[in-house]
């Protein structure tokens, strides 16, 4: 029996930029009524994920920053895992020297050196507002950093940055990407998978009683860690191959289908 169902957001629970489909909201409520904890697992900030959790209509634990912070929709903190200040300063200096756009997330606030088209697009999609503080200001906000993110204009450049970060922070920080133009840093060992394991432990649920659903590369560790896993119909082929089940596309309410079919066992 599945007792904990962890879902990604963009491309899984919701079509980016749109409200949650009523079919998905209803499915989450049905699952909760039958004793299943529905949790959100996302690379987003807590404050960016909270309105979505509220819209979902259940008191969902929210695994945010790819697993660095777990906090309930009602505000209960379950888990925190921050990047060390020296490592954060090193990442900031690399970005400054290479003229990369960089964002840091400190105590659930967003900071970047200067406002540009990348920040405007990001803030619009996430429905949040960050703080332009300059490079010296970035170095002044290195406590309680959950995630560091660089955004580029094109996929190839993002991949190049990701490789540089992987070589630089090998065995010191975790490098991942939730979209083709992001390269993200979290503390070593932090991932949606670690977040799922921590949450299951806190809720006294065995990992065999968990199921995870997602569509992107940063979901892959979580899909592999969960007792059972579901890939979205819109996921890439290698994500589908790694999952136990494949559901419909996000736009066709694959989240709801997965709950009814794979969590609750309904046809």
Helices and strands as residue ranges (DSSP letters): E 4-7, H 22-33, E 37-41, H 46-56, E 61-64, G 65-67, E 69-72, E 77-80, H 85-98, E 101-106, E 109-112, H 117-126, E 131-132, H 134-139, E 145-151, H 155-168, E 173-176, E 182-187, H 192-202, G 207-209, E 210-214, H 217-225, E 228-231, H 237-242, E 245-246, G 250-252, H 254-258, I 259-263
